[in-house]
Amino acid sequence: MEILIVFLPLLAAIISGFFGNKLGNRFSEILTSLFVSISAIFSIYIFYNVMINDYNSNIIISSWISSGTLEVNWSIKIDPLSSVMLVVVTFISSLVHIYSIGYMHHDPHKPRFMSYLSLFTFSMLMLVTSDNFLQLFFGWEGVGVCSYFLIGFWFKKQSANNAAIKAFLVNRVGDFGLALGIFLIFYYFGTINYTEVFNLIPTLVSEKINFLGFNFVVIDLICILLFIGAMGKSAQIFLHTWLPDAMEGPTPVSALIHAATMVTAGVFLVVRCSPIYELSPLGLEIVTLIGMSTAFFAATVALVQNDIKKIIAYSTCSQLGYMFFAAGVGAYNVAMFHLFTHAFFKALLFLGAGSVIHSFQNEQDIKNMGGVWRKLPFTYLMMIIGTLALTGFPFLSGFYSKDAIIEFAYLEKGSLSNYAAAIGVITAIFTSIYSWRLIFLTFHGSFNNNKLNIKDLHESPLVMLIPLFLLSVGALFSGMFFKEIFIGAESSQLFWKDSIMFLEPLSKDHPPLWFLLLTPSFVIISIPFSYYLFLKKKLIIEQIVKINYPLYVFLKKKWYFDELYDFIFVKSLKSLGNFFWRKIDNSIIDRFGPDGISNIIKKFSLYAVKFQSGFIYQYAFIMLLGFSLLLTFLIIK
């Protein structure tokens, strides 16, 4: 069964990719959706078996590498951590496949698209079921390559090509850090198998290494390098710039990449490596700092965006920040709980946004929408549910997971944890404001699109709405049903067992009542506040923007990260390249190198050939002149 879970998407990708054009669009749609759905059903069964019967397994498919002390198998590891990821990846992927049948209906290259989706799913499954760092890296890079294909699927659009290249290059920066971390692990332990590495980690608690002129504790350096890889994949601050641009891809791609798969790989890596991070206080502090910074940064940028998909993308970036600082304060199980619930409501929001875009004939600017909630009632309801879950409205999935992160950060001793809790509360307020801004400007107010007639708008086909309904069930109830299992004081330890290591047990205390009520109160108050601000008194927003225009531009420009990177890396390297081209290549190499010598010989031969006139008197004169010069030289000598 485990083998089928992993390889059915690969089989679907191969058949659809190589034979899809001959077999037809409908065949490719049904085949890929069916195979991934079967994989999802089996994954749910495995998860149930792990949860009820403590099922664990490590199936070795084949021996991959055997060289000296290096033994690497291609295997499928099933434990509580991987079983959760299997459900998230396959369930969301299956719904995205089904949704794509309707969304990509008019695309002439549908078999290729469905093949890419299935191959992406396979790569992610290889990543989460690995029992060693090399297989993880194999899946990690596979996900990166597939994301390049999917983001740039509409390759005739220059913006899509640019976004795909940007995502690929930025992720290579993070992947370089991950590769160095894996090399360092092998150098010190002679193995890259999880179990062996985690057992040997305590032996290096005090071991130090000089790296780039700095002395590091080996464990700290390993944690930092692995986290650099996680930062790239999970779009954390400094390596986040690819994520908003990735919205150039089709909306199903956005849902798949940003809800449950690619961006969660970094969180999974940190949680999987909890035995290493637990012994590295510096590593955990860096994870906490980057996580809380990303959560705040992305939320502030989302406040001023107008592209419906980019707002949700920055929301993803912010929620990933929550997951990381949860892991940073040692609450790995809470991070996984939020990853689990987030997958449902974020996929719901992306696919809901896709339904809106589909109805508006590819319009994505929320300022060109409005007043359509009666025309799109089902999509509107689904978006409302997704928004309530995202903002942490009481008793929906986000309420249980996000509030738990803030509470655990508050209970953790240390100033950084307290700062993280404070940032978490502020970010939750911002999240609620920009989320309701999206809802009110998209569905309420007056219809603002000059290109379309509101009478022509209609709901998406049923094949697009069914996935929305199924995701809404998860957004409503996943937090309530799985809270005790994932983060309960006793039951969570019984569920996660050895898949997550806690050096010190998490605090069983409860924050004071005022703190428990703080975030939900702000979330509830933000709804009428946003309604008043964005619908009833729009002039207030205009005045706020006018008074704080430099701040508005700062947020609109996304804290100038793109401009900064363009100046530091793109323009500087381009200038350096032009210098070498003009001054070194043209002026020196071409002038004095092979090309230069050939030009000199050519010019000399052009002058020499002039002496070959064919007149005897001219040859006699030259001979006489030469003889005279030779005689003069001999006399003088």
Summary of the structure (lengths in Angstrom):
residues: 637
radius of gyration: 30.4
end to end distance: 100.0
largest distance: 117.0
contacts: 2315
relative contact order: 0.07
helix: 77%
strand: 5%
